[in-house]
Amino acid sequence: MQIIKKTHFDFIGKKKITFTISTIIAIIGIVAIVQIARGSANLGIDFTGGTALQLMFEKPVSLQEARKALTKNGLDVSLQEITDGNKLLIRVGKTTLATGNVAAAVENVFKKEFSTNPFIVESSTEIGPSIGEKLRKDTLIAIVVAMIGIIIYIAWRFDLKFGIAAALATFHDVLAILAIFYLLDKEINLLLVTAILTIAGYSLTDTVVVFDRIRENLHKNTKDSLASLFNSSINETLSRTFITGLTTLFATLSLYLLGGTVIHDFSFALVVGIVVGTYSSVFVASPLVLLWENRALRAKA
């Protein structure tokens, strides 16, 4: 299905503008990574340690009432309402209580403050601070290993310069998602890591399609300039890029709008990632390969 017919957009000609935008995004993303490594960002209990409880009440409980009751009893918590079934998701950071059973303390508060509204504990999870710190380090290692794997795969499948360009474009997508979450002060947790690695795979697939067409056109030995050849390759795959991006975006938007509060941030990361991943395949990865090719030609001259 070819929605977009033959086009002649000058994507490569916009590289100065797009590189400037991408550089700003990357700088903010690097700041976000530094803050995450320091533990200064809005980290979930997956990375900081703490307790998470899911309670189901007999009657609805508003977030304001629940937060007021917990704060009054010395508990600084993050609350999330699950409208299906009168449920509350409660996250308590590791520093809220120095000693004692945090889950039991939360339960006692609700038993005392909402004595006429009984509840049951559907789930209770506790993560120690040392485990949270290890998960935070392992997450950064996982992202680095993924980037190295991308370079090796694309270098074997195409060429080293293609591999490095694909890895840089994918890392750009990771930085963009982290930058947006950091600027919006959204919680950074393991679900976000799942979304990031998912988007890395999506972006890589999108990039490989464009690279494959570039390689085909390079082998044709046409008299066109490299910039024209790269532009033609991107335009020839534009219909596929548009259809794939749009259909995937519809699915992720459905998750974001209809999926409920529990996966709200996860689906938001996917929506952002689809947009950024499509952008980087066209405006970051391909121009990077072109810059390398031009440098190689100048070195031979």
HELIX and SHEET records of a PDB file:
HELIX    1   1 ILE A   12  LYS A   14  5                                   3    
HELIX    2   2 LYS A   15  ARG A   38  1                                  24    
HELIX    3   3 ILE A   45  THR A   48  1                                   4    
HELIX    4   4 LEU A   63  LYS A   72  1                                  10    
HELIX    5   5 VAL A  102  GLU A  113  1                                  12    
HELIX    6   6 PRO A  129  ARG A  157  1                                  29    
HELIX    7   7 LEU A  160  LEU A  183  1                                  24    
HELIX    8   8 LEU A  190  LEU A  218  1                                  29    
HELIX    9   9 LEU A  226  GLU A  236  1                                  11    
HELIX   10  10 LEU A  238  LEU A  258  1                                  21    
HELIX   11  11 HIS A  264  SER A  280  1                                  17    
HELIX   12  12 SER A  281  ALA A  285  3                                   5    
HELIX   13  13 SER A  286  LYS A  300  1                                  15    
SHEET    1   A 4 VAL A  77  ILE A  82  0                                        
SHEET    2   A 4 LYS A  87  GLY A  93 -1                                        
SHEET    3   A 4 GLY A  50  PHE A  57 -1                                        
SHEET    4   A 4 PHE A 119  ILE A 127 -1                                        
END                                                                             
